[in-house]
Amino acid sequence: MISPPSHCPSCKYSIPWYLNIPLVTWLWLRGRCSNCGAPISFRYFLVELLVGLLFLGAWLTAGHFVLALAYCVLFAGLVIATFIDLAHYIIPDEITYGGMAAGFLLSPLVPAMLGVQTAPQAMIQSAIGLLFGVSVIYAIVRAGKWAFGQEKIELQPGSQIVFTEETVQLPGEEIPYEDLFYRHGDCIEVQADSVNMGERHFENVRIRLYSDRLEIGEETFDPEPISRVEMVAQRVVLPREAMGLGDVKFMGAIGAFLGYKGVVFSLLASSMIGALVGVILIATKKRQWSSRLPYGPYIALAAVIWVFEGPRILKWLLPG
C-alpha cells in the first residue's frame, strides 16, 4: 500500500478513487481540490499526461504485451526520477537500485528489449549494461572531481545555510553529501556571520565540513551525532562535480533495461541535450555559468529516444 495515499497538498483531504482518475479528474475539477477549493498544481496533470503518452507509445511500439509492460516500468521510473531531480537535485535509491533489479529480473522475459534472442543472453546483456553504465559514469564523476575542483557560490546578505544529517541546504537548493564528498579532502567551506549548533552559538567564524569531521573556528566536532547546524553567510565553497552519484546509479538502471548500447547512446545524447539546454538557459539569463543543473532529466530523455528511435539513429549514423 502506498503511504500516504493521494491527498490535497493544502487541506490533506484524502482523495477517493472516483476523484483520482488521471487527467479526467483534474480537468473536471478545473485543477482545484473538491474539498477546499485550493489549486492543484498543473504539474500533476503534466506528469499524468506524459506517463499516458509514454505508455501508449510503449504499446504501439513493442508488439507484444510483456515487452510493452517492461517499457512501461522503465518509463514510469524515468518520469519519477526526472521530476524529483528537477525539484530536489536528487534521484532516490528506490528508483536507481529498484531500476537495476527490475531491469535484470525482467530481462529474461523480454530478450528483444536488449537486442538478443534468448533469456540467458538477455540476462548477460542486462548485467553487462548495468555494470557498464555504473562504471562509465563513475569514471566521468571521478574525472570531473579532479578537473573542476571547487565551486564558489555568492549569496545574498543574510542568506541561511543548513547542514542536515544527509544534505546541505542552500537558498532554493538542497544537495546530498554523497554528491559532494568524493575525495578524502573534499569539504564544504563557509565563512559564517553567525552559527547555531544546538545550544552553541558562534559569530564571524569559518566552518569546514568534511565527511568525517566538522571544524568551527579552532574547534573540531564529530558530525555523526549532530543533526543540524544553521548559519548565516554570504558565501559558500562546495566541492565541484561533473555529475552526482545518483546519476551513476541511474545510468546503471538504464543499462539493466537497455544494455550497454543503450548506455552509450544515452550518455552521448544526454550530453548534447544538456549542453544545448544549458547554453539556452545561460543565453536567456535564466542560469549562470556556475549554476548547478540536474542531469537526470537529460539521461531520461535520451533513454526514451533510444527506446523509440535509437537503433534507427545508429543505423543512420553508422550505415552498413
LOMIMI-685428 format. One record per residue (C-alpha): residue number from 1; x, y, z. Coordinates in steps of 0.25 Angstrom, whole numbers, padded with zeros to 4 digits. Layout:
// LOMIMI-685428
   n     u     v     w
 NUM     X     Y     Z
...
***
This chain:
// LOMIMI-685428
   n     u     v     w
   1  0000  0000  0000
   2  0005  0014 -0003
   3  0006  0023  0009
   4  0001  0034  0010
   5 -0010  0032 -0001
   6 -0013  0043 -0011
   7 -0017  0055 -0003
   8 -0019  0070 -0005
   9 -0006  0078 -0002
  10 -0014  0089  0005
  11 -0024  0082  0013
  12 -0019  0068  0013
  13 -0032  0063  0009
  14 -0031  0048  0005
  15 -0035  0047 -0010
  16 -0045  0036 -0013
  17 -0043  0027 -0025
  18 -0054  0033 -0033
  19 -0047  0047 -0031
  20 -0034  0041 -0035
  21 -0035  0037 -0049
  22 -0023  0042 -0057
  23 -0025  0054 -0066
  24 -0040  0054 -0065
  25 -0042  0058 -0051
  26 -0032  0070 -0052
  27 -0040  0075 -0064
  28 -0053  0072 -0058
  29 -0050  0080 -0045
  30 -0042  0091 -0053
  31 -0029  0088 -0045
  32 -0035  0090 -0031
  33 -0038  0082 -0019
  34 -0052  0077 -0018
  35 -0052  0078 -0003
  36 -0045  0092  0000
  37 -0044  0098 -0014
  38 -0029  0100 -0013
  39 -0022  0100 -0027
  40 -0015  0087 -0030
  41 -0002  0089 -0038
  42 -0002  0087 -0053
  43  0010  0078 -0051
  44  0001  0067 -0047
  45 -0007  0068 -0060
  46  0006  0069 -0068
  47  0012  0056 -0061
  48 -0001  0048 -0063
  49 -0001  0053 -0078
  50  0014  0050 -0080
  51  0013  0036 -0074
  52  0000  0033 -0082
  53  0007  0037 -0095
  54  0019  0029 -0092
  55  0011  0016 -0088
  56  0003  0018 -0101
  57  0016  0019 -0109
  58  0021  0006 -0102
  59  0008 -0002 -0106
  60  0009  0003 -0120
  61  0024  0001 -0122
  62  0026 -0012 -0114
  63  0018 -0022 -0122
  64  0014 -0031 -0110
  65  0009 -0030 -0096
  66  0021 -0034 -0088
  67  0031 -0024 -0095
  68  0021 -0013 -0094
  69  0020 -0015 -0079
  70  0035 -0015 -0078
  71  0036 -0002 -0085
  72  0024  0004 -0076
  73  0032  0000 -0064
  74  0045  0007 -0069
  75  0037  0019 -0074
  76  0030  0021 -0060
  77  0043  0021 -0053
  78  0049  0031 -0063
  79  0038  0041 -0061
  80  0038  0039 -0046
  81  0053  0041 -0046
  82  0052  0053 -0055
  83  0042  0061 -0047
  84  0049  0058 -0034
  85  0063  0062 -0039
  86  0057  0075 -0045
  87  0051  0079 -0031
  88  0061  0074 -0022
  89  0074  0070 -0030
  90  0073  0056 -0024
  91  0070  0043 -0031
  92  0065  0033 -0020
  93  0071  0020 -0018
  94  0057  0014 -0019
  95  0058  0018 -0033
  96  0072  0015 -0037
  97  0074  0002 -0029
  98  0060 -0003 -0031
  99  0062  0000 -0046
 100  0075 -0008 -0047
 101  0067 -0020 -0040
 102  0055 -0019 -0049
 103  0063 -0018 -0062
 104  0071 -0030 -0058
 105  0059 -0038 -0054
 106  0050 -0034 -0066
 107  0062 -0037 -0076
 108  0059 -0052 -0078
 109  0045 -0049 -0081
 110  0048 -0039 -0092
 111  0061 -0042 -0099
 112  0057 -0033 -0110
 113  0058 -0021 -0101
 114  0073 -0024 -0100
 115  0074 -0027 -0115
 116  0076 -0042 -0113
 117  0068 -0055 -0115
 118  0069 -0064 -0103
 119  0067 -0062 -0088
 120  0081 -0065 -0084
 121  0087 -0055 -0094
 122  0077 -0045 -0089
 123  0082 -0047 -0074
 124  0096 -0046 -0078
 125  0094 -0033 -0087
 126  0086 -0027 -0075
 127  0097 -0030 -0065
 128  0107 -0024 -0075
 129  0099 -0012 -0077
 130  0097 -0009 -0062
 131  0112 -0011 -0059
 132  0116 -0003 -0072
 133  0106  0009 -0068
 134  0111  0010 -0054
 135  0126  0009 -0057
 136  0126  0019 -0069
 137  0118  0030 -0062
 138  0126  0027 -0049
 139  0139  0029 -0057
 140  0133  0043 -0062
 141  0129  0047 -0048
 142  0144  0044 -0043
 143  0150  0051 -0055
 144  0140  0063 -0052
 145  0144  0064 -0038
 146  0159  0065 -0041
 147  0157  0075 -0053
 148  0147  0084 -0047
 149  0151  0085 -0032
 150  0142  0095 -0025
 151  0131  0104 -0027
 152  0129  0117 -0020
 153  0115  0122 -0019
 154  0112  0136 -0015
 155  0099  0138 -0007
 156  0090  0150 -0003
 157  0093  0156  0010
 158  0086  0149  0021
 159  0085  0136  0014
 160  0083  0124  0022
 161  0091  0111  0020
 162  0087  0098  0028
 163  0095  0085  0030
 164  0085  0074  0032
 165  0089  0059  0034
 166  0089  0056  0019
 167  0089  0069  0011
 168  0094  0083  0011
 169  0082  0093  0009
 170  0085  0106  0001
 171  0075  0116 -0003
 172  0066  0109 -0013
 173  0075  0097 -0014
 174  0077  0084 -0006
 175  0090  0076 -0009
 176  0092  0062 -0003
 177  0106  0060  0003
 178  0109  0048 -0006
 179  0109  0057 -0018
 180  0119  0066 -0011
 181  0129  0057 -0003
 182  0137  0049 -0013
 183  0152  0051 -0010
 184  0157  0049  0005
 185  0160  0064  0006
 186  0147  0069  0000
 187  0140  0079  0009
 188  0129  0090  0009
 189  0134  0103  0014
 190  0126  0115  0019
 191  0131  0128  0025
 192  0119  0130  0034
 193  0114  0143  0041
 194  0107  0134  0051
 195  0105  0119  0054
 196  0095  0112  0063
 197  0098  0097  0067
 198  0089  0092  0077
 199  0092  0101  0090
 200  0105  0106  0084
 201  0106  0120  0077
 202  0117  0125  0069
 203  0120  0139  0062
 204  0129  0142  0050
 205  0135  0128  0049
 206  0140  0119  0037
 207  0133  0106  0036
 208  0138  0094  0029
 209  0130  0081  0028
 210  0137  0068  0023
 211  0131  0054  0022
 212  0137  0051  0036
 213  0138  0064  0044
 214  0133  0078  0045
 215  0142  0089  0048
 216  0136  0102  0054
 217  0147  0112  0056
 218  0158  0105  0065
 219  0149  0094  0070
 220  0146  0081  0063
 221  0134  0072  0065
 222  0129  0058  0061
 223  0118  0061  0051
 224  0111  0048  0053
 225  0103  0052  0066
 226  0100  0066  0060
 227  0086  0066  0053
 228  0086  0081  0049
 229  0095  0093  0048
 230  0089  0106  0044
 231  0097  0118  0039
 232  0096  0132  0032
 233  0106  0135  0022
 234  0109  0141  0008
 235  0118  0131  0002
 236  0120  0116  0002
 237  0130  0108 -0005
 238  0126  0094 -0010
 239  0134  0082 -0015
 240  0130  0082 -0030
 241  0126  0070 -0038
 242  0122  0067 -0053
 243  0111  0059 -0049
 244  0106  0053 -0036
 245  0106  0038 -0031
 246  0091  0038 -0033
 247  0094  0039 -0048
 248  0103  0028 -0047
 249  0093  0018 -0041
 250  0082  0024 -0051
 251  0091  0020 -0063
 252  0093  0006 -0057
 253  0078  0004 -0056
 254  0076  0009 -0071
 255  0087 -0001 -0074
 256  0080 -0012 -0067
 257  0068 -0010 -0076
 258  0074 -0005 -0089
 259  0088 -0012 -0089
 260  0102 -0005 -0092
 261  0097  0001 -0105
 262  0086  0008 -0099
 263  0096  0013 -0088
 264  0105  0019 -0099
 265  0094  0025 -0107
 266  0088  0031 -0094
 267  0102  0037 -0090
 268  0105  0043 -0103
 269  0090  0048 -0106
 270  0089  0054 -0092
 271  0102  0061 -0093
 272  0097  0068 -0105
 273  0083  0071 -0100
 274  0089  0076 -0087
 275  0099  0085 -0094
 276  0088  0091 -0103
 277  0079  0094 -0091
 278  0090  0100 -0083
 279  0094  0109 -0094
 280  0080  0113 -0096
 281  0077  0116 -0081
 282  0090  0124 -0080
 283  0087  0132 -0093
 284  0074  0135 -0087
 285  0080  0139 -0074
 286  0072  0129 -0066
 287  0084  0122 -0061
 288  0099  0126 -0058
 289  0111  0118 -0063
 290  0113  0113 -0049
 291  0099  0109 -0047
 292  0096  0094 -0044
 293  0087  0087 -0054
 294  0080  0074 -0051
 295  0086  0064 -0061
 296  0076  0052 -0059
 297  0065  0058 -0068
 298  0074  0058 -0080
 299  0078  0044 -0077
 300  0064  0040 -0076
 301  0060  0047 -0089
 302  0072  0041 -0096
 303  0067  0027 -0091
 304  0053  0029 -0097
 305  0059  0034 -0110
 306  0067  0021 -0110
 307  0055  0012 -0108
 308  0047  0018 -0119
 309  0057  0023 -0129
 310  0071  0019 -0124
 311  0075  0007 -0133
 312  0070  0014 -0145
 313  0078  0026 -0142
 314  0090  0017 -0140
 315  0088  0011 -0154
 316  0087  0025 -0160
 317  0100  0029 -0153
 318  0107  0016 -0155
 319  0102  0011 -0169
 320  0106 -0003 -0172
***
